[in-house]
Amino acid sequence: MKRDVQMHFRVSQEEEKLIREKMKQTGIRSIGVYLRKMSLEGYCIQLDLSDVKEVVRLLRICSNNLNQYAKKANETGSIYQTDIENLKEILEEIWKEMKEILTRLSTIQ
């Protein structure tokens, strides 16, 4: 998108300080991005994605385990029940984390 119109306005030193503090809280580093987002949408949200990162980590573990089980099954023609139970436990943990994430996301207004 081409942005070829400049807008200028003045603020007091105290207002600038408050704007920069709020900008810092949201994690936005560019004053232009912050002001544009605030003026167009009225708010900025900083999401804590640590739970999402944990789910991704669990998915990687699950995928790796599944690949190992498939390889073992192809080599030996069988798979151990404990391997299947292990995979089920990891999947249950992933679903638990996802439900918590979705519950928190649904409260954002």
Contacts in CASP RR format, 6 or more apart in sequence:
PFRMAT RR
TARGET T0000
AUTHOR 0000-0000-0000
METHOD contacts of the structure
MODEL  1
MKRDVQMHFRVSQEEEKLIREKMKQTGIRSIGVYLRKMSLEGYCIQLDLS
DVKEVVRLLRICSNNLNQYAKKANETGSIYQTDIENLKEILEEIWKEMKE
ILTRLSTIQ
11 19 0 8 1.000
19 31 0 8 1.000
19 34 0 8 1.000
19 35 0 8 1.000
20 31 0 8 1.000
22 34 0 8 1.000
22 44 0 8 1.000
23 29 0 8 1.000
23 31 0 8 1.000
23 34 0 8 1.000
25 46 0 8 1.000
26 34 0 8 1.000
26 44 0 8 1.000
26 45 0 8 1.000
26 46 0 8 1.000
27 46 0 8 1.000
28 34 0 8 1.000
28 37 0 8 1.000
28 44 0 8 1.000
34 44 0 8 1.000
37 44 0 8 1.000
38 44 0 8 1.000
45 108 0 8 1.000
51 97 0 8 1.000
51 100 0 8 1.000
51 101 0 8 1.000
51 104 0 8 1.000
52 101 0 8 1.000
54 97 0 8 1.000
55 94 0 8 1.000
55 97 0 8 1.000
55 98 0 8 1.000
55 101 0 8 1.000
58 90 0 8 1.000
58 93 0 8 1.000
58 94 0 8 1.000
58 97 0 8 1.000
59 94 0 8 1.000
61 90 0 8 1.000
62 87 0 8 1.000
62 90 0 8 1.000
62 91 0 8 1.000
62 94 0 8 1.000
65 83 0 8 1.000
65 86 0 8 1.000
65 87 0 8 1.000
65 90 0 8 1.000
66 87 0 8 1.000
69 79 0 8 1.000
69 83 0 8 1.000
69 84 0 8 1.000
69 87 0 8 1.000
72 79 0 8 1.000
72 83 0 8 1.000
73 79 0 8 1.000
END
